[in-house]
Amino acid sequence: MTDMPLGELSDWFDTWAAYVRARDFVAARALFSPEVMSFGTHMRIVHGLDALERDQWRAVWP
């Protein structure tokens, strides 16, 4: 969890949404730790930014 103020969190999601719409994988990666752990539509759980991009983002982003 984070103590990030709500406005900053909202800005993060706005930035994230813009990167998704633009399919800007390079810029989106900068928002995440290389050790990220995630889940999504195309995988149960994934560890690492490379795997997240490969197994989720590239399979789902428009």
C-alpha positions in Angstrom: 0.0 0.0 0.0 1.0 3.6 -0.3 0.3 6.9 1.3 0.0 8.6 -2.1 -2.7 11.3 -1.9 -5.8 10.6 -3.9 -5.1 13.3 -6.5 -1.7 11.8 -7.3 -3.2 8.4 -7.5 -5.8 9.7 -9.9 -3.1 11.3 -12.0 -1.2 8.0 -12.1 -4.3 6.2 -13.5 -4.9 9.0 -16.0 -1.3 8.6 -17.2 -1.6 4.8 -17.3 -4.8 5.1 -19.3 -3.2 7.3 -21.9 -0.3 4.9 -22.3 -2.7 2.0 -22.8 -4.7 3.9 -25.4 -1.5 4.8 -27.2 -0.1 1.2 -26.8 3.1 2.9 -25.4 4.7 -0.1 -23.7 8.0 1.7 -23.1 6.4 4.6 -21.2 4.0 2.3 -19.3 7.0 0.2 -18.0 8.3 3.3 -16.3 5.3 3.3 -14.0 6.1 -0.2 -12.6 8.8 -1.8 -10.5 10.9 -4.4 -12.4 9.9 -6.8 -9.6 6.1 -6.2 -10.1 3.7 -9.1 -9.3 0.4 -9.0 -11.1 -2.6 -10.9 -12.3 -4.8 -10.4 -15.3 -7.1 -11.6 -18.0 -4.5 -13.8 -19.7 -2.6 -15.1 -16.7 -3.2 -16.0 -13.1 -0.1 -14.4 -11.6 3.0 -13.2 -13.1 6.3 -12.0 -11.6 8.4 -9.4 -13.3 7.8 -6.5 -15.7 8.9 -8.4 -18.8 6.4 -11.2 -18.1 3.7 -8.7 -17.3 4.2 -6.9 -20.6 4.5 -10.1 -22.6 1.7 -12.1 -21.1 -0.9 -9.5 -20.3 -0.4 -6.1 -21.9 0.5 -7.3 -25.3 -2.4 -9.7 -25.3 -5.0 -7.3 -24.0 -4.2 -3.7 -25.1 -6.2 -2.5 -28.1 
